[in-house]
Amino acid sequence: MATEKEMYELIGRALVDTGFRMSLKENLQLAVREAGYDLTPEQLAALRQVELSSVAESLGDRISKEIRPI
């Protein structure tokens, strides 16, 4: 069972690492296991409900609007 901290780390990595995010989308259980996390069925189900691509895209848009060249 992953701790709350580990779940946040996993989600954070998925938001910034496109390859990891794609791996999660292709085969969630395999990607999670290969990344070294041990999730319960409930944690896996919760993670499946998160639209990581949408969140990452929205976050990227917000960051790029805040960072302006000098």
GILINSUL-V677423 format. One record per residue. N is the residue number from 0. RES is the residue in one letter. OMEGA is omega in whole degrees, -180 to 180 (* if undefined). D_FIRST is the distance of its C-alpha to the first C-alpha in Angstrom with 2 decimals. Layout:
BEGIN
[[N RES OMEGA D_FIRST] [N RES OMEGA D_FIRST]]
END
This chain:
BEGIN
[[0 M 179 0.00] [1 A 176 3.79] [2 T 177 6.49] [3 E 179 9.51] [4 K 179 11.45] [5 E 177 9.50] [6 M 178 9.81] [7 Y 178 13.41] [8 E -180 13.97] [9 L 180 13.01] [10 I 178 15.29] [11 G 178 17.87] [12 R 180 18.12] [13 A -180 18.61] [14 L -176 21.33] [15 V -177 23.28] [16 D -177 22.79] [17 T -180 24.61] [18 G 179 23.87] [19 F 179 20.09] [20 R 178 20.54] [21 M 178 22.75] [22 S 178 20.36] [23 L -179 17.69] [24 K -178 20.54] [25 E -178 21.77] [26 N -174 18.68] [27 L -176 15.41] [28 Q -179 13.22] [29 L -179 15.38] [30 A 179 15.55] [31 V -180 11.85] [32 R 180 11.59] [33 E 177 14.88] [34 A 176 13.88] [35 G 179 11.35] [36 Y 178 8.06] [37 D -176 5.29] [38 L 174 4.86] [39 T 175 5.35] [40 P 179 9.16] [41 E 178 9.66] [42 Q 177 8.18] [43 L 180 10.29] [44 A 179 13.10] [45 A 180 13.17] [46 L 177 13.38] [47 R -178 16.12] [48 Q -178 18.04] [49 V 177 18.47] [50 E -174 21.76] [51 L -180 20.96] [52 S 179 24.44] [53 S 180 26.24] [54 V -179 24.46] [55 A 180 25.11] [56 E 180 28.70] [57 S 179 29.36] [58 L 178 28.01] [59 G 178 30.10] [60 D -179 33.15] [61 R -180 32.84] [62 I -178 32.50] [63 S 177 35.44] [64 K -178 37.58] [65 E -178 36.92] [66 I -179 37.69] [67 R 178 41.38] [68 P 179 43.43] [69 I * 45.84]]
END
